[in-house]
Amino acid sequence: MATDYGYDSGLGFPEEVRRHRLPAGLRAPFEGRAWREFGYVLLSLPISVLLFTYAVTMVSLGAGLLVTFLGIPVFAAGLAGCRGLGALERARARGLLGLEVGDPEPLRMRKPGFMAWMGAVLKSGTSWRTLLYSVLHLPWALFSFVVAVNFWVYGWALLTYPLWFWVFPAYVGQDGLQLYGDETHHIYLDNPFEITVTALVGLLFTLATPWIVRALTMVDRVMVHGLLGPTRLSARVVELESDRGVVVDTAAADLRRIERDLHDGAQARLVALAMDLGLAKEKLTEDPQAAARMVDEAHGEVKTALQELRDLARGIHPAVLTDRGLDAALSSVASRCTVPVQVEVDLPARPAPAIEGIAYFTVSELLQNISKHSRATGAAVDVWRVEDRLLLQVVDNGVGGADVSSGSGLAGLAGRLDAVDGILVVDSPAGGPTRVTAELPWRGDPV
């Protein structure tokens, strides 16, 4: 039996997908997912009663004691308890529904202490959303429980009716399951045709029940995700904090690289040059020819050091990028690539210097990867603008196999783009070709 992994239609949570011979509608009643969802609905009623009772009791008690100082601590304790119960609900949804929902933002206290904690609980939006969930979930849990249990019980009971219809004449004193009855007429399901039709109706109920339960749990998923999970604002704050860390780490790594290149390259050459010139000065009167040779060698070292300094400056921020923009800068990078590269830049104006620099270094690193690893015979670079986004694409006809998740330079490049709300997409099947698309926010040049 082949197995792959994908995403179902329920808010995008992952689930194992198996290829079966039977269609999904026939095998649904026997799958583990259907029973887990049914178990979730069954547990929702007693848990929601507990949540509702706790929330209403604590809020009512706190509101009643507000005339004294005790009301505020009781109210805060009630909200804190709701937060804890919300964590259990997230765990239950994660285990039975496969819903991956992150934890909400933690309490933010400016200083330690009970008063600070109490103020943080009362100010937290998560506390109030959890309280709202505790109150609203009870009527929905009751409705879901009644619908799911009735469909499940009636479906399996009618489906298995041929196996237990004999109970009626043997122990109840009637011919079969009574379909209709009044003072003068009684209709029983007792002949083979009626028994068969009853089983077929039960089969329909049984096949439909998992999908009905799944539809009911979709509402639970929305409630858990919307009321117990992090808000978009808090998720954005966490993302920006993470991006800030990436930017700081990247800047520190760049500074270390520049320092290393200066120390191991131009600085070492300049030190050697100073020593050679000192020796040449000493030999100038004793052996002019040897001094001339040493000066000539020092001249070559000066040229090499200057070239290294130019390369280093180009790695920090090339002058051609500042003076002439992306088109000329990328053409210069492409001319140094080991394979022929076709560059096409179609931009109505220049983006902001920061975005322009990131786009330049992205293409530069991708072309270096092509030179080192791709074994390609040709490549192309396209840069264009779509609404408020700057897009660039680098394509080569190499062997492929590039992967962002392998921890290579592409992962660092993706992190750098993500720090400015950018996206890096790599399409590189084995055997090629490789197509890397980067998307950056368009920010116009303020100048």
N, C-alpha and C positions, 0 to 999 in steps of 0.2 A: 504494500500500500504506500503510495508516494505521499510525501509530506513536504509542504513548504510553509512559509510564514508570511502573513500579511496583516491587514487591518480590516476590521469589520466596520459596519456603518454606524456604530454607536459611539459617537464622539471621538473616534479615532484611537481607541485603545487596542493594543496588540492582542492577537489571538492566533493560536495555531490553526492552520487551514489544511484540511486533508481532502484529497481527491477520492471521492467515493463513486461507486457505481450507482447507488440509489440517489435520487434527487434530494435536495435539502428538505423539502416538504414532508417526505416519507420518513426520513431518519431523525427529524427534529425531536420527536417525543422520547427517543432513546439516547440522545446525546447528553453528555455531562453538563454542557452549558445550560440546557433547558432545566435540568434538575437543580442546578445552582441558583438560577434565577427564581425558580419556584421556592426554593429554600429561603432566598432573600425576602420574597414577599411574605412568607409565613413568619419569619422572624421580625419583619417590620412592625407588625401590629403590637406585640408585647413591648418591643423596644420603644416604639413611638408613644405608647401609653406611659412608660417610665419617663421618657423625655418630657412629654406634655405635663405630667403630674409634677415633676421636679421644677420645671420652668415656671408654671403657673403658681405653685406653692411659694417658691422663693421670691418671685416678683411681687406677689400679693403680700407676703410677709414683709418684704423690704418697703413696699409702698405704705403699708400700714404703720411701719415704725419710722417713717420719714419725719414725723413730728419730733422725734428724738434723734440723737446722733447715731443710734444703732441701726437706723434704716439704711444708711449709705454702706456700711460694711456688709450688711446682709445682702444688699443688692449686688455689691461687687462680688461677694462669695457665690451668689447665684449665677452671675455671668461667667465667673471662672469655672464653675462646675459645668455649665453649658459648653464651654470651650473644650473641657476634657471629654464630655460625651460626644462632641463633634469629632474629636480625634478618633474615638471608637467607631463612629459611623463611617469615617473615611476608610478606616481599616476594613470594616465589613464590606463596603462597596468595592474596595480593592481586591478582597479575597473572593467574593462571590460574583461580582459583576465584571471583574477585570478592569475597573475604572481607575486609571492612573491620574490622580489629582494631587497636586502638591500641597504641602502644608501652608497655611496662611502666614502672614507676617507675624513675627513674635511681638510680645509686648516691648515697647520702647520706654524705658525709665531713665530719666535724666540723672537720678541719684538713687541709691539703695534705700530701702525702708518700706514699712507697711503703707504709709500714706502715699508714697510714690507709686507703689504697686497698685493700690486701690484706684488712684487717679488714672493710671495707664489702662487698667481693665475697663473703667467706665468710658474712657475716650476711644478705646479700640473699636473700630468698625466690625472687626471679626467677632467680637463678643455679641454685638447686637444682631448680626446676621445669624449667628448660631442660635440665639434666642428665638429669632423669627422662624428658623428651620424647626426648632423644637415644637413650636405652636402649630405651624402649618402642616407638618408631616402627619399628624394624627388622622385628620379626615381623609387624606389621600391614602394612608396605609390601611385604614378601615375599608375604603372602597376597593383597593387593590386586593386585599385579603378575600373579601366576599366574592369578587369576580373570579379570581384565580382558583379558589377552592371549589366553587360551584362548577366551573368549566372542567376542572381536572377530575373531580369526583364523578360528575354525571357522564363525562366522556368515557372513563375507564369502566364505570358501572354498566353503561349501555353496550360498550364493546364486548365485555365479557358476559353479557346476559345469556347467551347460549350455554354457558357453563354452569350457571346457577339458577336458571328459571325453574328447575324442578323443586326448589325450596318451597314455592308457593303451594302446589297441590299436596306436597308431602307434609308441610308443617303449618301453613297459613290457612288452608281450607279454601283456596280459590285457584282458578285455572292458571293464572299467570299474573304478570305485572299489570295492574289496572291502569288503562289509559283514560277511561272516562266512566263515570258512574253517577246515576241519580236513583230515584225511588223505583223506577220501572226498567231502566236499561243499564247494562254494565258491559263495557268493552275491555277484554283482556288480551294481552299479547301472548297467545298460547299456541298458535299453529306455526309450522315451519317458515312460512312466508313472512309472517309478522315478526318472528324471532330474528330472521335474517335481516329484515329492514331495520329493526332496532339496533342490531349490531353494526350495520352500515352507518346509521346516524351516529352511533357512538364513535365509530372510526373517524367520521368527519369532525366531531367534537375533539377527539384526541389529537388529531393532526393540527387542528386550529389552535388548541390551547397554548402550546409553546410560543406561538407568534403573538397571541393576545398577551401572555405574560411578558414577553419581550417588549411589547408596546407599553405596557404598564411600567416596566422598569426603566424605560427611556425617560419617563418623567422623574423617577428617582435619580437617575444620572444627572439630569439637568439641575435638580434641586441640590444635590451634593456638590456638583461642580460649581454652581453659581453662588450658593450660600455658605458652603463649608470650605471651599477652596480659596486660593489667593485671588485678589482682585487684579484687574489689568494694570492698575496704577502700581500696586505693590510688586507685581511681577516685572513691570518695567523698571522699577527702582532696583530690584535685584539684578536685572540684566545690565543696567547701567553701572552698578557697582562692580559687577564681574568684568564688564568692558573696560572700566577704569583700571582695574588690576592688570588686564591684558596690555593696555596702553603703557602703563608704568613699566611692566616687565619688558615690553618691546623696546621702549626707550632706553632702559638700563642695558639691555643686550646690545643695542646699537652703540651706546657709549663704550661698552667694553670692547666691542669689535673695532671701533675707531682707535681706541687706546692701544689695543694689541697690534693693529696694522701700523700705527705710528711707531710703536716701540720696536717691533720686529723688522719693519721695512725702512722707511725714510730716516728715522732717528738713528738706526744702526749704521746706515750708509753715511749719514752726515758725520757721525763720530769717526768712522773709518776715514772719511775724507779729510777731516781735521788732522788726524794723525799723519796721513800721507802728505798733506801740505806742510806739516811741521818737519817731517823728514826731508822733504824736497828743499825747504828753506835752509836746513843744515848743510845739505849737499850742494847748495847753489854755488858756493865758492870753491869747494873741493872738486866736485865732479859735475860740471854743468850739464853734460849729456844725460847722466842718470837723473838729475833733477828735472830735466825737460821731460824724460819719459814718465817720471812720477807725476808731473803736472798734467801730462797728457792723459794718464790713467785717471787722475782725479777729475779731469774734465768729463771723462766718460761716466764716472760715478755721479757727477752732478746732474748729467742728463738723465741717468737712470732714476735718481732720487726725485727729480722734477716730474718725471713721468709717473712715478708712484704717487706723488702728492696730487697730480692731476686726477689719477684714477680714484684716489681716496676722496677728493673733492667731488668728483662725479658721482661717487657712491653716496655721499651725503646729500647733495642736491646739485644736479648738473646745471651749468650756466645756460646751456642751450634750452633747457626746459623753462627757465625764467625768462629768457630773452625772446624765444620763438614759439614756445608752446609745445603741446603734446605731439603734433605731427612731426616736427623736426626732431624732437627728442627721441621718439620711438623709431624714427628712421635711422638715427644714429646708433641706437641699440641694435636694431636689426642688421645693420651693416657689419657688426662685430660678431654676429651669430655664425656658427659653423655651417649652417644650411641656408639656402636662399629663402628669404622671408619677404612676403608681399604685405605692405602696410597700407591701410586705408583708414583715414580719420575723417569723419563727417560730423563736425560740431559747429553749431551756429555761433558759438562764443566760447570763451575760455571759462572753465569752472574755477572755483576757488583754489588758491595755491595748495591748500592741504589735500583736497580731493585730487587735484592734478598730480601732486607728488605721489600719492598712494597708487593712482592709476599707472603712473610711470614705473614705479618699483614693482608693481604686480606683473606688468608685461615683461619687465627686465628679468625678474626671477623665473617666469615661465619660459622665456627664451633660453635662459641658462640651463633649465632642466631639459629642454629640447636638445641643446648642444651636448649635454653630458649623458643623458639616459635614453633618449627616444629612438636613436638610430634612424631618424627620419631623413628624407631627401628634400623636403620642402615644408614650408609653414606659411601661415597667413595670420595677420593681426588686423582685426576690425574694431573700430571705436565709433560709437554713435550715441545719440541722446534720444530717450523716449520719455516724454513728459518731464517729470522731475527726477529721472534716474539716468545715470551715466552707465552705459553698458560697454563692455569690452570682451572680445572673444579671441582666443588663440587656438588655432587648429594646426595639427601636424599629421603627417602620414606615417608615423613611426609604429613601433611594435605594440603600443598601448600598455595597459596594465597599471596605469597610475591610480592611486587610491588615497583619498584624504585621510581615511581612518587608520592608515598604516603608520602614522606618526612621522611622516616625512616632512620635507619643507612645505608641502601643500597644506598640512595641518596648521603650521605657523602662519602661512599666508591667509588661510581661512579665518584664523583668530584675529589677525590684523584687520581684515575687512569687516568682521563682525563688530569690532570695536567702534566702527563708524556707521553702523546699521547697513553694512554691505553684505553681500551673499557671494559665495563661491560654489559653483556647480561643476563637477568633473564628470565627463562621460568618456570613459577610456576602456572599452572592451579589449580583451586579449586579442592581439593581432592588429589592433588599431582600427580606425584612426582615433586620435585623442582630441577631444573638444573641451576646452576649459572656458567657462563663461563666468565673468565677474560682473556684479551689479553694485553700483555705488550711488549714494544720494547726490543729486545735482545741487550744488550750491554755487551760485554765480559769483564771479569775481567782484568784490566790492569796489575795486578801483575803477 
